[in-house]
Amino acid sequence: MNIGVYVPEVGLAEYGAHPRTFIQEVYCCIRMRLGQLAGESEVWWSLPGNEATTQDIRARFESDAFPFFARCKDRDAVLQELTLGTGTLTPRISSAIILAHRGEFDTAREPLRKQIQSTTNAGHVEYVQQIAERLNLGPITPWDIKGSQVH
C-alpha cells in the first residue's frame, strides 16, 4: 500500500497533474509504502482482506501514516522532508518548484544546479532545464552564480 503527499504546484510543474478530488500516488512529491514508515521494506496484504487485515492496515495508518501526514502539514514541513530525502526520487526538483512558487527564485535555482551536477544523463539535464524554464528561472548551469536568474 502506497501513500503520498501531493503539493499542487509540484504535481502541475513536474507531472502536469491538475488538482482534483482524487490524486494518484504517482503525482505526489513524497511517496512511500506504508510499511516503510514503520521501518519495514515491504508489507503485502492478501486481498480481499479479512478482519485481521483491516485491523492491521487501520493500526498502521493510526500509528504511522497519520503522524507522517501531520509532519507534512505545510510547505515548510514538506521542504524539510524533501531535504531529508524522504520518499522521493526528485527531492531537489520538488524543492525548487515549491521555492519558486513562493517567489524565492534565488534559493530555487540552487537545488536545480545541484541536480544538474549530480547527473551525466543529458536527457535529465534537459528535463531540469525545462523545469527551470517553466518556473521562470532561466537556464541553470553547474557553475551557476546566484542572482543571474530571470523573473
Contacts in CASP RR format, 6 or more apart in sequence:
PFRMAT RR
TARGET T0000
AUTHOR 0000-0000-0000
METHOD contacts of the structure
MODEL  1
MNIGVYVPEVGLAEYGAHPRTFIQEVYCCIRMRLGQLAGESEVWWSLPGN
EATTQDIRARFESDAFPFFARCKDRDAVLQELTLGTGTLTPRISSAIILA
HRGEFDTAREPLRKQIQSTTNAGHVEYVQQIAERLNLGPITPWDIKGSQV
H
1 33 0 8 1.000
1 34 0 8 1.000
1 35 0 8 1.000
1 43 0 8 1.000
1 45 0 8 1.000
1 57 0 8 1.000
2 25 0 8 1.000
2 31 0 8 1.000
2 32 0 8 1.000
2 33 0 8 1.000
2 34 0 8 1.000
3 25 0 8 1.000
3 31 0 8 1.000
3 32 0 8 1.000
3 33 0 8 1.000
3 34 0 8 1.000
3 37 0 8 1.000
3 65 0 8 1.000
3 68 0 8 1.000
3 69 0 8 1.000
4 25 0 8 1.000
4 28 0 8 1.000
4 30 0 8 1.000
4 31 0 8 1.000
4 32 0 8 1.000
5 28 0 8 1.000
5 29 0 8 1.000
5 30 0 8 1.000
5 31 0 8 1.000
5 69 0 8 1.000
5 72 0 8 1.000
5 78 0 8 1.000
5 81 0 8 1.000
6 19 0 8 1.000
6 23 0 8 1.000
6 27 0 8 1.000
6 28 0 8 1.000
6 29 0 8 1.000
7 28 0 8 1.000
7 29 0 8 1.000
7 75 0 8 1.000
7 78 0 8 1.000
7 94 0 8 1.000
7 97 0 8 1.000
7 98 0 8 1.000
8 19 0 8 1.000
9 97 0 8 1.000
9 98 0 8 1.000
9 101 0 8 1.000
10 29 0 8 1.000
10 94 0 8 1.000
10 97 0 8 1.000
10 98 0 8 1.000
11 17 0 8 1.000
11 27 0 8 1.000
11 28 0 8 1.000
11 29 0 8 1.000
12 18 0 8 1.000
12 19 0 8 1.000
13 97 0 8 1.000
13 131 0 8 1.000
13 134 0 8 1.000
13 135 0 8 1.000
14 29 0 8 1.000
14 90 0 8 1.000
14 93 0 8 1.000
14 94 0 8 1.000
14 97 0 8 1.000
14 131 0 8 1.000
15 26 0 8 1.000
15 27 0 8 1.000
16 27 0 8 1.000
17 23 0 8 1.000
17 24 0 8 1.000
17 27 0 8 1.000
25 31 0 8 1.000
29 78 0 8 1.000
29 82 0 8 1.000
29 88 0 8 1.000
29 90 0 8 1.000
29 94 0 8 1.000
29 97 0 8 1.000
30 72 0 8 1.000
30 78 0 8 1.000
30 81 0 8 1.000
30 82 0 8 1.000
30 86 0 8 1.000
30 87 0 8 1.000
30 88 0 8 1.000
30 94 0 8 1.000
31 87 0 8 1.000
31 88 0 8 1.000
32 86 0 8 1.000
32 87 0 8 1.000
33 42 0 8 1.000
33 43 0 8 1.000
34 43 0 8 1.000
34 57 0 8 1.000
34 60 0 8 1.000
34 61 0 8 1.000
34 64 0 8 1.000
34 65 0 8 1.000
35 41 0 8 1.000
35 42 0 8 1.000
35 43 0 8 1.000
35 60 0 8 1.000
35 64 0 8 1.000
36 87 0 8 1.000
37 60 0 8 1.000
37 64 0 8 1.000
37 65 0 8 1.000
37 68 0 8 1.000
38 60 0 8 1.000
38 63 0 8 1.000
38 64 0 8 1.000
43 60 0 8 1.000
45 53 0 8 1.000
45 56 0 8 1.000
45 57 0 8 1.000
46 53 0 8 1.000
47 53 0 8 1.000
71 77 0 8 1.000
71 81 0 8 1.000
72 78 0 8 1.000
72 81 0 8 1.000
75 98 0 8 1.000
75 102 0 8 1.000
78 94 0 8 1.000
78 98 0 8 1.000
79 95 0 8 1.000
79 98 0 8 1.000
79 99 0 8 1.000
81 87 0 8 1.000
82 88 0 8 1.000
82 91 0 8 1.000
82 92 0 8 1.000
82 94 0 8 1.000
82 95 0 8 1.000
82 98 0 8 1.000
83 91 0 8 1.000
83 95 0 8 1.000
85 91 0 8 1.000
88 94 0 8 1.000
90 115 0 8 1.000
91 111 0 8 1.000
92 111 0 8 1.000
92 112 0 8 1.000
92 114 0 8 1.000
92 115 0 8 1.000
92 118 0 8 1.000
93 111 0 8 1.000
93 112 0 8 1.000
93 115 0 8 1.000
93 128 0 8 1.000
93 131 0 8 1.000
95 108 0 8 1.000
95 111 0 8 1.000
96 108 0 8 1.000
96 109 0 8 1.000
96 110 0 8 1.000
96 111 0 8 1.000
96 112 0 8 1.000
96 115 0 8 1.000
96 131 0 8 1.000
96 132 0 8 1.000
96 135 0 8 1.000
96 137 0 8 1.000
97 108 0 8 1.000
97 131 0 8 1.000
97 135 0 8 1.000
99 105 0 8 1.000
99 107 0 8 1.000
99 108 0 8 1.000
99 111 0 8 1.000
100 108 0 8 1.000
100 135 0 8 1.000
100 136 0 8 1.000
100 137 0 8 1.000
101 135 0 8 1.000
105 136 0 8 1.000
105 137 0 8 1.000
105 149 0 8 1.000
105 151 0 8 1.000
106 146 0 8 1.000
106 147 0 8 1.000
106 149 0 8 1.000
108 135 0 8 1.000
108 137 0 8 1.000
109 132 0 8 1.000
109 137 0 8 1.000
109 140 0 8 1.000
109 144 0 8 1.000
109 146 0 8 1.000
109 147 0 8 1.000
109 149 0 8 1.000
110 146 0 8 1.000
112 128 0 8 1.000
112 131 0 8 1.000
112 132 0 8 1.000
112 137 0 8 1.000
112 140 0 8 1.000
113 140 0 8 1.000
113 141 0 8 1.000
113 142 0 8 1.000
113 144 0 8 1.000
115 124 0 8 1.000
115 128 0 8 1.000
116 125 0 8 1.000
116 128 0 8 1.000
116 129 0 8 1.000
116 140 0 8 1.000
116 141 0 8 1.000
116 142 0 8 1.000
117 142 0 8 1.000
119 125 0 8 1.000
128 140 0 8 1.000
129 139 0 8 1.000
129 140 0 8 1.000
132 138 0 8 1.000
132 139 0 8 1.000
132 140 0 8 1.000
133 139 0 8 1.000
136 150 0 8 1.000
136 151 0 8 1.000
137 149 0 8 1.000
137 150 0 8 1.000
138 149 0 8 1.000
138 150 0 8 1.000
END
